[in-house]
């Protein structure tokens, strides 16, 4: 019998947890033994990923740390020199190492016997796995094609990644993480926008006599607004960080890993001043709620934390072909719903396969209560997808997910486990049917720079082979068409704020980031930020002699016509710079003077185009001498507005 009862308790954990915990404990003890006078090895921060997601949830692990002398501090575990017995540490290390070696030997022997029995017996007939097979042992497993026969469950990197992800999502349940998420969330404003849109749908339903599922609509509107806030107001996409010294572009140099925190750090170099800067790829949701920047992994991590703080059942979804998003359980519909904050995409599961042309293989969802193979939800071609699943056998995947689900649900009540089992069964039935196309599933990727998306072949341009200069903004011509609410109200209001670089649209207050995203055309135009003057405006690109930008509205499909039009379009000029504004419909045009106009001269038209032409200026900075919508960077009010009333023909 062991002299350390806590070490015996460690063996009550599943195999992969026991091996991971003992590996960490051996490393911690070795650090103290090798560097007994170094205080940094005697302090374990509770927010450290390995401590919070592996040690704390595991049976016997915290008891082992207390056994060897660690004590609770304010935000860390401390190992005071006076409470440390080097001899005890050595005995503890020997005991763990001995038990770990015996554990590995016993398990390897069992695995070898099992393999021999299988090879001597009749081979089982392989059957095609059903969608969601990795969620239940009732499904019949199958060996995937071209699998390395030497891979085992404890050695397979892909399966180890699943275990790490399953442990990582537990951070969303920490009270401190939930408090931080709720503190940054403008919940009152979001709910007010949801209520306004809900009333509009209710009014339309009463007028049309068509019933609506209000519970489902409420959930849909809420998450639409939540993602809109997260994408436009809260989180920032980072391709490569700007130089902190001269605010110029940087280029990637290398990736390193901080050993203590297990954080991947990207190193960049400024192309102008050669300064080096780092971009840590944090996995900790609390930290991301502070930094508010990253790529899809950080976006999905932080967004899932926000959803869990609101007490919605949520999963962090990891796509092995390099993307991540969230799934939210809609109670009103009894199903898990795709929710991608990077793209502001709700319930568009074929977005990646159809729109981005991804070759999906493994898509796994992780929550505090379960792990699920949800790959099948995101594909319309299950048979082709199966041929790409080669990272492990289906049997290994089933076994790993079953172990993780057992670990996550051990401490749940029997009633909760029954409810989860019922919900899983319903989900498996849903997953068996290949997904069908819906509106918006075929668009290319929107998040990230054009160069980054082209490199990943995830834009419509990359997929079609179209040529485009990487120096230009990539956007198709956008035409404003009235929404159902605008048709009912017979009014459209388009606003733009240069300071925030946001479009807003009344009365539904749809908000979209990026001046170029809602223009019909733009030539030699960009958004300039002057850091020293803290201002922003649209102007010509450097060294260009003329720039042009236009917005277009088309009412053809609504069977309505243009009534009165009001335009607010301020311009600032210097030297001999000029800005010419024209509002046209067909061959008829009206000139906008002094940055404001209200007219009925185009009354009865079915379409409008508003165009600004920028020219003139003197010297090397002539391109800056004609500016549109100049505003302070911290401004939130409207700098450009196009308002139309509609009439019946």
C-alpha positions as CSV (number, residue, x, y, z in Angstrom):
1,X,0.0,0.0,0.0
2,X,1.2,3.5,-0.9
3,X,2.3,5.8,1.9
4,X,0.6,8.6,-0.1
5,X,-3.2,8.0,-0.2
6,X,-3.6,10.8,-2.6
7,X,-1.5,9.0,-5.2
8,X,-3.9,6.0,-5.0
9,X,-6.8,8.3,-5.6
10,X,-5.2,9.5,-8.9
11,X,-5.9,6.0,-10.3
12,X,-9.6,6.6,-10.0
13,X,-9.4,9.0,-13.0
14,X,-9.7,7.7,-16.6
15,X,-6.5,6.5,-18.2
16,X,-5.7,9.6,-20.2
17,X,-6.4,11.9,-17.1
18,X,-4.2,9.8,-14.8
19,X,-1.3,9.9,-17.3
20,X,-1.6,13.6,-17.9
21,X,-1.9,14.5,-14.2
22,X,1.0,12.4,-13.1
23,X,3.2,13.8,-15.9
24,X,2.4,17.3,-14.6
25,X,3.1,16.4,-11.0
26,X,6.4,14.9,-11.9
27,X,7.4,18.0,-13.8
28,X,6.4,20.3,-10.9
29,X,8.3,18.2,-8.3
30,X,11.4,18.0,-10.6
31,X,11.5,21.7,-10.9
32,X,11.5,22.2,-7.1
33,X,14.2,19.5,-6.7
34,X,16.4,20.9,-9.4
35,X,15.9,24.6,-8.4
36,X,15.1,24.5,-4.7
37,X,15.9,28.2,-4.1
38,X,14.1,29.6,-7.1
39,X,10.7,31.1,-6.0
40,X,9.1,30.9,-9.4
41,X,8.9,27.1,-9.2
42,X,7.2,27.3,-5.8
43,X,4.2,29.3,-7.0
44,X,1.4,27.9,-9.2
45,X,-1.1,30.5,-10.3
46,X,-4.7,29.1,-10.1
47,X,-5.5,30.7,-13.5
48,X,-2.7,28.7,-15.1
49,X,-4.3,26.6,-17.8
50,X,-2.7,23.3,-16.6
51,X,-3.8,24.0,-13.0
52,X,-7.3,25.2,-13.8
53,X,-8.2,22.7,-16.5
54,X,-6.3,19.6,-15.6
55,X,-5.2,19.5,-12.0
56,X,-8.2,21.1,-10.2
57,X,-10.9,18.9,-11.9
58,X,-9.0,15.6,-11.4
59,X,-9.5,13.2,-8.5
60,X,-6.7,13.4,-6.0
61,X,-4.5,15.9,-7.8
62,X,-5.1,18.9,-5.5
63,X,-4.7,16.6,-2.5
64,X,-1.2,15.6,-3.9
65,X,-0.1,19.2,-4.1
66,X,-1.3,19.8,-0.5
67,X,0.4,16.6,0.6
68,X,3.8,17.8,-0.5
69,X,3.5,21.2,1.2
70,X,1.7,23.6,-1.2
71,X,-0.6,26.1,0.6
72,X,-3.4,28.3,-0.7
73,X,-2.6,31.9,-1.4
74,X,-4.8,34.7,-2.7
75,X,-4.6,33.7,-6.3
76,X,-2.0,30.9,-6.3
77,X,-0.7,27.8,-4.6
78,X,2.5,28.5,-2.7
79,X,5.2,26.1,-1.5
80,X,7.0,27.9,1.3
81,X,10.7,26.7,1.9
82,X,10.0,26.0,5.6
83,X,7.1,23.6,4.7
84,X,9.1,21.7,2.2
85,X,10.9,18.4,2.9
86,X,13.3,17.6,0.1
87,X,13.3,13.9,1.3
88,X,9.5,13.8,1.2
89,X,9.5,15.3,-2.3
90,X,11.9,12.6,-3.5
91,X,9.8,9.8,-2.0
92,X,6.7,11.3,-3.5
93,X,8.4,11.5,-6.9
94,X,9.5,7.9,-6.7
95,X,6.1,6.7,-5.7
96,X,4.4,8.5,-8.6
97,X,7.0,7.4,-11.1
98,X,6.7,3.7,-9.9
99,X,2.9,3.7,-10.1
100,X,3.0,5.4,-13.5
101,X,5.4,2.9,-14.9
102,X,3.3,0.0,-13.6
103,X,0.2,1.6,-15.0
104,X,1.7,1.9,-18.4
105,X,3.0,-1.7,-18.3
106,X,-0.3,-3.2,-17.2
107,X,-2.2,-1.3,-19.9
108,X,0.3,-2.1,-22.6
109,X,0.0,-5.8,-21.7
110,X,-3.8,-5.6,-21.8
111,X,-3.7,-3.9,-25.2
112,X,-1.3,-6.5,-26.6
113,X,-3.5,-9.4,-25.4
114,X,-6.5,-7.8,-26.9
115,X,-4.7,-7.3,-30.2
116,X,-3.6,-10.9,-30.3
117,X,-7.0,-12.2,-29.5
118,X,-8.4,-10.1,-32.4
119,X,-5.8,-11.3,-34.8
120,X,-6.4,-15.0,-33.9
121,X,-10.1,-14.8,-34.1
122,X,-12.4,-14.2,-37.1
123,X,-12.2,-10.7,-38.3
124,X,-15.4,-8.7,-37.9
125,X,-17.2,-7.5,-40.9
126,X,-16.7,-3.7,-41.2
127,X,-19.8,-1.6,-41.5
128,X,-20.1,2.1,-42.4
129,X,-20.4,4.3,-39.3
130,X,-23.4,6.4,-39.0
131,X,-23.3,10.1,-38.5
132,X,-22.6,10.9,-34.8
133,X,-21.2,7.4,-34.2
134,X,-18.6,8.9,-31.9
135,X,-21.2,9.9,-29.4
136,X,-22.6,6.5,-28.5
137,X,-21.3,2.9,-28.1
138,X,-24.4,1.5,-29.8
139,X,-23.1,2.6,-33.2
140,X,-20.9,0.1,-34.9
141,X,-17.3,1.4,-35.3
142,X,-15.2,1.0,-38.4
143,X,-11.5,1.3,-39.2
144,X,-10.9,4.4,-41.4
145,X,-8.8,4.0,-44.5
146,X,-5.0,4.3,-44.4
147,X,-4.6,4.5,-40.6
148,X,-1.2,3.8,-39.1
149,X,-1.7,0.5,-37.3
150,X,0.8,1.5,-34.6
151,X,-1.3,4.4,-33.3
152,X,-2.8,3.9,-29.9
153,X,-5.3,5.8,-27.9
154,X,-2.7,7.2,-25.5
155,X,-0.3,8.2,-28.2
156,X,-2.5,9.6,-30.9
157,X,-2.0,13.4,-31.2
158,X,-5.5,14.0,-32.5
159,X,-7.2,12.2,-29.6
160,X,-4.9,14.0,-27.1
161,X,-6.1,17.3,-28.6
162,X,-9.7,16.3,-28.0
163,X,-8.8,15.7,-24.3
164,X,-7.2,19.1,-24.1
165,X,-10.2,20.8,-25.6
166,X,-12.6,19.0,-23.3
167,X,-10.6,20.2,-20.3
168,X,-10.3,23.7,-21.7
169,X,-14.0,24.5,-21.9
170,X,-14.3,24.0,-18.1
171,X,-12.9,27.5,-17.7
172,X,-16.3,28.9,-18.9
173,X,-17.9,27.5,-15.7
174,X,-15.6,29.5,-13.4
175,X,-17.4,32.3,-11.6
176,X,-14.6,34.8,-12.3
177,X,-14.8,34.1,-16.0
178,X,-18.6,34.6,-16.0
179,X,-18.3,37.8,-14.0
180,X,-15.8,39.2,-16.5
181,X,-18.0,38.2,-19.4
182,X,-21.1,39.8,-18.0
183,X,-19.2,43.0,-17.1
184,X,-18.3,43.7,-20.7
185,X,-21.7,42.7,-22.1
186,X,-24.2,45.6,-22.9
187,X,-27.1,43.3,-22.2
188,X,-29.7,46.0,-21.8
189,X,-29.0,47.6,-25.2
190,X,-29.0,44.2,-26.9
191,X,-32.3,43.3,-25.3
192,X,-33.8,46.6,-26.3
193,X,-32.8,46.0,-30.0
194,X,-34.3,42.5,-29.8
195,X,-37.5,43.9,-28.4
196,X,-37.8,46.5,-31.1
197,X,-37.3,43.9,-33.9
198,X,-39.6,41.5,-32.1
199,X,-42.4,44.1,-32.1
200,X,-41.9,44.7,-35.8
201,X,-42.2,41.0,-36.6
202,X,-45.3,40.7,-34.4
203,X,-47.0,43.7,-36.2
204,X,-46.2,42.2,-39.6
205,X,-47.6,38.8,-38.4
206,X,-50.9,40.4,-37.3
207,X,-51.2,42.3,-40.6
208,X,-50.4,39.3,-42.8
209,X,-52.3,36.8,-40.7
210,X,-49.3,34.5,-40.7
211,X,-48.4,33.0,-37.3
212,X,-44.8,33.0,-36.0
213,X,-43.0,30.9,-33.4
214,X,-42.2,33.7,-31.0
215,X,-39.9,31.7,-28.8
216,X,-37.8,30.6,-31.7
217,X,-37.8,34.1,-33.2
218,X,-36.8,35.6,-29.8
219,X,-33.7,33.2,-29.6
220,X,-32.8,33.9,-33.3
221,X,-33.0,37.7,-32.8
222,X,-31.0,37.6,-29.6
223,X,-28.1,35.7,-31.0
224,X,-28.1,37.8,-34.2
225,X,-27.8,40.9,-32.1
226,X,-25.3,39.3,-29.7
227,X,-23.0,38.4,-32.6
228,X,-23.4,41.8,-34.2
229,X,-22.2,43.4,-30.9
230,X,-19.4,41.0,-30.6
231,X,-18.1,41.4,-34.1
232,X,-18.6,45.1,-34.6
233,X,-18.1,46.6,-31.2
234,X,-16.2,44.2,-29.0
235,X,-13.6,41.9,-30.6
236,X,-11.0,42.7,-33.2
237,X,-9.5,40.5,-35.9
238,X,-5.7,40.4,-36.1
239,X,-3.9,39.2,-39.2
240,X,-0.6,40.8,-38.2
241,X,-0.3,43.4,-35.4
242,X,0.7,47.0,-36.2
243,X,4.1,48.1,-35.0
244,X,3.7,49.7,-31.5
245,X,6.5,52.2,-32.3
246,X,5.6,53.5,-35.8
247,X,2.2,52.0,-36.5
248,X,3.4,50.4,-39.7
249,X,2.7,46.9,-41.0
250,X,4.7,43.9,-39.6
251,X,5.5,40.5,-41.1
252,X,5.6,37.1,-39.4
253,X,9.1,35.9,-38.2
254,X,8.6,32.8,-36.0
255,X,6.5,31.1,-33.4
256,X,7.7,30.2,-29.9
257,X,6.0,28.7,-26.9
258,X,6.2,29.9,-23.3
259,X,7.0,26.8,-21.3
260,X,5.4,27.9,-18.0
261,X,2.1,29.1,-19.5
262,X,2.0,26.8,-22.6
263,X,1.0,29.7,-24.7
264,X,2.0,29.9,-28.4
265,X,3.5,33.3,-29.2
266,X,3.9,34.7,-32.7
267,X,6.8,37.0,-33.3
268,X,6.5,39.8,-35.9
269,X,9.0,42.3,-37.3
270,X,8.2,45.9,-38.5
271,X,9.1,46.5,-42.1
272,X,9.9,50.1,-41.5
273,X,11.8,50.4,-38.1
274,X,12.7,46.7,-37.7
275,X,11.2,46.6,-34.2
276,X,10.1,43.1,-33.1
277,X,6.8,42.6,-31.3
278,X,4.9,39.5,-30.1
279,X,1.3,38.4,-30.4
280,X,0.4,35.8,-27.8
281,X,-2.3,33.3,-28.8
282,X,-4.1,33.1,-25.5
283,X,-6.3,30.1,-24.7
284,X,-7.7,31.6,-21.5
285,X,-11.1,33.2,-22.0
286,X,-10.6,35.7,-19.1
287,X,-7.5,37.0,-20.8
288,X,-9.3,37.3,-24.2
289,X,-12.1,39.3,-22.6
290,X,-9.4,41.8,-21.7
291,X,-7.3,41.8,-24.9
292,X,-10.3,41.5,-27.2
293,X,-8.4,40.5,-30.3
294,X,-7.2,37.4,-32.2
295,X,-8.3,35.1,-34.9
296,X,-11.1,32.5,-35.2
297,X,-9.8,30.4,-32.2
298,X,-9.8,33.4,-29.9
299,X,-13.1,34.7,-31.3
300,X,-14.9,31.4,-30.7
301,X,-13.3,31.0,-27.2
302,X,-14.3,34.4,-26.0
303,X,-17.8,34.3,-27.6
304,X,-18.5,30.8,-26.1
305,X,-17.5,32.2,-22.7
306,X,-20.0,35.1,-23.1
307,X,-22.8,32.7,-24.1
308,X,-22.1,30.4,-21.1
309,X,-22.1,33.5,-18.8
310,X,-25.7,34.1,-20.0
311,X,-26.5,30.4,-18.9
312,X,-27.2,29.1,-22.4
313,X,-26.0,25.6,-23.2
314,X,-23.1,26.2,-25.5
315,X,-20.3,24.2,-27.2
316,X,-16.9,25.3,-28.4
317,X,-16.7,23.7,-31.9
318,X,-13.3,22.8,-33.3
319,X,-12.8,22.0,-37.0
320,X,-9.7,20.0,-37.7
321,X,-9.2,21.8,-41.0
322,X,-8.5,25.0,-39.0
323,X,-11.5,26.9,-37.8
324,X,-13.6,27.3,-34.7
325,X,-17.0,28.5,-33.8
326,X,-19.9,28.1,-31.3
327,X,-23.0,25.9,-31.1
328,X,-25.9,27.1,-28.9
329,X,-28.8,24.9,-27.8
330,X,-32.1,26.4,-28.8
331,X,-34.7,25.0,-26.4
332,X,-37.6,26.3,-28.5
333,X,-36.4,24.1,-31.4
334,X,-34.8,21.3,-29.5
335,X,-31.6,21.4,-31.4
336,X,-28.0,22.7,-31.4
337,X,-27.6,25.8,-33.7
338,X,-24.5,26.8,-35.6
339,X,-23.3,30.3,-34.4
340,X,-20.1,31.8,-36.0
341,X,-19.2,35.2,-34.5
342,X,-16.4,35.8,-37.0
343,X,-18.9,35.7,-39.8
344,X,-22.0,36.8,-38.0
345,X,-23.5,33.6,-39.3
346,X,-26.4,32.0,-37.5
347,X,-27.7,28.5,-38.5
348,X,-25.6,28.3,-41.7
349,X,-24.0,24.9,-41.2
350,X,-23.0,24.4,-44.9
351,X,-21.1,27.8,-44.9
352,X,-17.7,26.0,-44.7
353,X,-18.3,23.2,-47.2
354,X,-20.3,25.1,-49.7
355,X,-19.1,28.7,-49.2
356,X,-15.5,28.2,-48.2
357,X,-15.0,24.9,-50.2
358,X,-13.5,23.3,-47.1
359,X,-12.7,19.6,-47.1
360,X,-14.1,18.8,-43.7
361,X,-13.0,15.7,-41.8
362,X,-13.5,16.1,-38.1
363,X,-15.7,18.7,-36.4
364,X,-16.0,18.1,-32.7
365,X,-18.1,20.1,-30.1
366,X,-17.1,20.5,-26.5
367,X,-19.1,21.6,-23.5
368,X,-18.9,21.2,-19.8
369,X,-21.3,18.3,-20.0
370,X,-20.5,16.5,-23.1
371,X,-18.3,16.0,-26.2
372,X,-20.0,15.3,-29.6
373,X,-18.8,14.4,-33.1
374,X,-20.9,17.0,-35.0
375,X,-19.1,16.7,-38.3
376,X,-22.2,15.4,-40.0
377,X,-24.2,18.6,-39.3
378,X,-21.8,20.6,-41.5
379,X,-21.7,18.4,-44.6
380,X,-24.1,17.5,-47.4
381,X,-21.9,14.7,-48.6
382,X,-21.3,12.2,-45.8
383,X,-19.8,9.4,-47.9
384,X,-17.1,11.7,-49.3
385,X,-16.4,13.1,-45.8
386,X,-15.8,9.6,-44.4
387,X,-12.9,9.0,-46.8
388,X,-11.0,11.9,-45.3
389,X,-11.3,10.7,-41.6
390,X,-7.8,9.2,-41.3
391,X,-6.4,10.5,-38.0
392,X,-7.7,7.6,-35.9
393,X,-10.0,4.7,-36.2
394,X,-13.7,5.3,-35.6
395,X,-13.5,2.9,-32.8
396,X,-10.8,4.9,-31.1
397,X,-12.8,8.1,-31.5
398,X,-15.9,6.4,-30.0
399,X,-13.9,5.2,-27.1
400,X,-12.2,8.5,-26.4
401,X,-15.5,10.5,-26.5
402,X,-17.2,8.0,-24.3
403,X,-14.5,8.3,-21.7
404,X,-14.6,12.1,-21.8
405,X,-18.4,12.1,-21.5
406,X,-18.2,9.7,-18.6
407,X,-15.7,12.1,-16.9
408,X,-17.8,15.2,-17.6
409,X,-21.1,13.6,-16.4
410,X,-19.8,11.6,-13.3
411,X,-20.9,14.3,-10.8
412,X,-24.2,15.1,-12.5
413,X,-27.6,14.1,-11.1
414,X,-29.2,11.0,-12.5
415,X,-32.1,13.3,-13.8
416,X,-29.6,15.5,-15.7
417,X,-27.8,12.5,-17.2
418,X,-31.1,11.1,-18.4
419,X,-32.0,14.5,-19.9
420,X,-28.6,14.6,-21.7
421,X,-29.0,11.1,-23.0
422,X,-32.4,11.9,-24.4
423,X,-31.1,15.1,-26.0
424,X,-28.1,13.2,-27.5
425,X,-30.4,10.6,-29.0
426,X,-32.5,13.2,-30.7
427,X,-29.3,14.9,-32.0
428,X,-28.0,11.7,-33.4
429,X,-31.2,11.3,-35.4
430,X,-30.8,14.8,-36.7
431,X,-27.1,14.2,-37.6
432,X,-28.0,11.2,-39.8
433,X,-29.6,13.4,-42.4
434,X,-27.2,15.3,-44.6
435,X,-27.5,19.1,-44.3
436,X,-29.4,21.0,-47.0
437,X,-28.5,24.4,-48.5
438,X,-29.9,27.6,-47.0
439,X,-29.6,31.2,-47.9
440,X,-26.1,32.5,-47.1
441,X,-24.4,29.1,-47.0
442,X,-22.5,29.7,-50.3
443,X,-20.7,32.9,-49.4
444,X,-16.9,33.0,-49.1
445,X,-15.1,33.8,-45.9
446,X,-15.6,37.4,-44.7
447,X,-13.2,37.5,-41.7
448,X,-9.5,38.2,-42.0
449,X,-7.6,40.2,-44.7
450,X,-8.0,39.4,-48.3
451,X,-4.4,38.1,-48.6
452,X,-5.0,35.8,-45.7
453,X,-8.2,34.5,-47.1
454,X,-6.8,34.0,-50.5
455,X,-3.9,32.0,-49.1
456,X,-6.4,29.7,-47.4
457,X,-8.6,29.5,-50.6
458,X,-11.6,30.6,-48.5
459,X,-13.0,33.5,-50.6
460,X,-15.2,33.5,-53.6
461,X,-12.3,35.1,-55.5
462,X,-9.9,32.3,-54.7
463,X,-12.5,29.7,-55.5
464,X,-13.4,31.1,-58.9
465,X,-9.8,31.9,-59.9
466,X,-10.6,35.7,-60.3
467,X,-7.6,38.0,-60.4
468,X,-7.4,40.9,-58.0
469,X,-4.6,43.1,-56.7
470,X,-3.9,42.5,-53.0
471,X,-3.6,46.3,-52.7
472,X,-7.4,46.7,-53.4
473,X,-10.3,46.0,-51.0
474,X,-12.1,42.9,-52.0
475,X,-15.9,43.4,-52.2
476,X,-18.6,42.7,-54.7
477,X,-20.8,45.6,-55.7
478,X,-23.4,46.0,-53.0
479,X,-26.9,47.1,-53.8
480,X,-29.2,48.2,-51.0
481,X,-32.7,46.7,-51.3
482,X,-35.5,47.3,-48.9
483,X,-36.2,44.8,-46.1
484,X,-39.6,43.6,-45.3
485,X,-39.7,46.1,-42.3
486,X,-38.7,49.0,-44.6
487,X,-41.3,48.1,-47.1
488,X,-44.0,48.1,-44.4
489,X,-42.6,51.4,-43.0
490,X,-42.1,52.8,-46.5
491,X,-38.8,54.3,-45.4
492,X,-35.1,53.4,-45.6
493,X,-32.4,55.1,-43.6
494,X,-28.7,54.3,-44.3
495,X,-26.1,55.8,-41.8
496,X,-22.4,55.6,-41.7
497,X,-19.9,56.6,-38.9
498,X,-16.3,57.1,-40.0
499,X,-15.0,57.0,-36.4
500,X,-16.3,53.5,-35.8
501,X,-16.3,52.5,-39.5
502,X,-19.8,51.2,-39.1
503,X,-22.9,51.3,-41.2
504,X,-26.3,51.3,-39.3
505,X,-29.7,50.8,-40.9
506,X,-33.0,51.9,-39.5
507,X,-35.5,50.9,-38.3
508,X,-34.0,47.5,-37.6
509,X,-30.6,49.0,-36.7
510,X,-28.6,46.4,-38.6
511,X,-24.9,47.3,-38.2
512,X,-22.1,46.3,-40.5
513,X,-18.4,47.2,-40.1
514,X,-16.3,48.4,-43.0
515,X,-16.9,51.4,-45.3
516,X,-16.4,49.2,-48.4
517,X,-18.8,46.5,-47.5
518,X,-21.9,48.5,-48.5
519,X,-20.6,50.5,-51.4
520,X,-21.7,49.8,-55.0
521,X,-18.2,50.8,-56.3
522,X,-15.0,52.4,-55.1
523,X,-12.0,53.3,-57.1
524,X,-8.8,54.7,-55.6
525,X,-10.5,55.3,-52.2
526,X,-9.5,54.2,-48.7
527,X,-10.2,55.1,-45.1
528,X,-7.4,57.1,-43.6
529,X,-6.7,57.3,-39.8
530,X,-4.6,60.1,-38.6
531,X,-3.2,58.9,-35.2
532,X,-1.7,62.2,-34.3
533,X,-4.9,64.2,-35.0
534,X,-7.1,61.3,-33.9
535,X,-9.3,61.7,-36.9
536,X,-10.6,59.4,-39.7
537,X,-12.0,60.1,-43.2
538,X,-12.3,58.6,-46.7
539,X,-9.9,60.0,-49.3
540,X,-8.0,59.1,-52.5
541,X,-5.2,56.5,-52.3
542,X,-1.7,57.9,-52.3
543,X,-0.4,59.2,-55.7
544,X,-3.8,58.8,-57.4
545,X,-5.3,61.8,-59.2
546,X,-8.9,60.9,-59.0
547,X,-11.1,58.8,-56.7
548,X,-14.7,57.7,-57.0
549,X,-17.2,56.1,-54.6
550,X,-20.9,55.2,-55.0
551,X,-23.8,53.7,-53.2
552,X,-26.8,52.2,-55.0
553,X,-30.4,51.6,-53.9
554,X,-32.8,49.4,-56.0
555,X,-36.6,49.1,-55.3
556,X,-37.5,46.9,-58.2
557,X,-38.4,43.8,-56.2
558,X,-40.5,45.7,-53.7
559,X,-42.9,47.2,-56.3
560,X,-42.4,50.6,-54.6
561,X,-40.9,53.8,-55.9
562,X,-38.7,56.6,-54.6
563,X,-40.5,59.4,-52.8
564,X,-38.4,62.1,-51.1
565,X,-34.6,61.7,-50.7
566,X,-32.4,63.4,-48.1
567,X,-28.6,63.2,-48.2
568,X,-26.1,64.3,-45.6
569,X,-22.6,63.9,-47.1
570,X,-20.1,66.4,-45.6
571,X,-16.7,66.9,-47.4
572,X,-13.5,68.7,-46.3
573,X,-11.2,70.2,-48.9
574,X,-7.8,71.9,-48.9
575,X,-5.8,73.8,-51.5
576,X,-7.6,73.2,-54.8
577,X,-9.1,69.8,-53.8
578,X,-12.7,69.2,-55.0
579,X,-15.5,66.8,-54.3
580,X,-18.5,66.5,-56.7
581,X,-21.6,64.7,-55.5
582,X,-24.3,63.5,-57.9
583,X,-27.6,61.7,-57.1
584,X,-28.8,59.9,-60.2
585,X,-31.6,57.7,-61.5
586,X,-31.1,56.7,-65.1
587,X,-30.1,59.8,-67.2
588,X,-31.5,62.2,-64.6
589,X,-29.1,63.6,-62.0
590,X,-29.3,66.1,-59.2
591,X,-26.2,67.8,-57.8
592,X,-25.7,67.8,-54.0
593,X,-24.2,71.0,-52.8
594,X,-22.7,72.0,-49.4
595,X,-22.9,68.4,-48.1
596,X,-26.7,68.3,-47.7
597,X,-29.8,68.1,-49.8
598,X,-33.5,67.2,-49.6
599,X,-35.2,66.6,-52.9
600,X,-38.3,65.1,-54.6
601,X,-36.9,65.6,-58.2
602,X,-36.3,61.8,-58.5
603,X,-39.8,60.9,-57.3
604,X,-41.2,57.8,-59.0
605,X,-37.8,56.3,-59.7
606,X,-37.1,52.6,-59.0
607,X,-33.4,53.0,-58.3
608,X,-30.8,55.6,-57.2
609,X,-27.1,55.9,-57.3
610,X,-25.2,58.4,-55.2
611,X,-21.6,59.1,-56.4
612,X,-18.8,61.2,-55.1
613,X,-15.8,62.1,-57.3
614,X,-12.6,63.4,-55.5
615,X,-10.0,65.4,-57.5
616,X,-7.4,68.1,-57.1
617,X,-5.0,69.0,-54.4
618,X,-1.3,70.2,-54.4
619,X,2.0,68.6,-53.8
620,X,3.0,65.2,-52.4
621,X,-0.1,65.0,-50.3
622,X,-2.6,66.1,-52.9
623,X,-4.5,62.9,-52.4
624,X,-5.4,64.1,-48.8
625,X,-6.8,67.4,-50.0
626,X,-10.3,66.1,-50.7
627,X,-11.9,64.2,-47.8
628,X,-15.2,62.7,-47.1
629,X,-16.9,62.3,-43.7
630,X,-14.0,63.6,-41.5
631,X,-14.6,62.7,-37.9
632,X,-12.8,62.2,-34.6
633,X,-11.7,58.5,-34.1
634,X,-13.8,58.4,-30.9
635,X,-17.0,59.7,-32.6
636,X,-20.1,57.5,-32.6
637,X,-22.6,59.8,-34.4
638,X,-23.5,59.7,-38.1
639,X,-21.2,61.3,-40.6
640,X,-23.0,60.2,-43.7
641,X,-26.7,59.6,-44.2
642,X,-29.0,58.6,-47.1
643,X,-32.7,58.7,-46.2
644,X,-35.5,57.7,-48.6
645,X,-39.3,57.6,-48.4
646,X,-41.2,55.1,-50.6
647,X,-44.4,55.6,-52.5
648,X,-46.7,53.3,-54.4
649,X,-46.4,53.5,-58.2
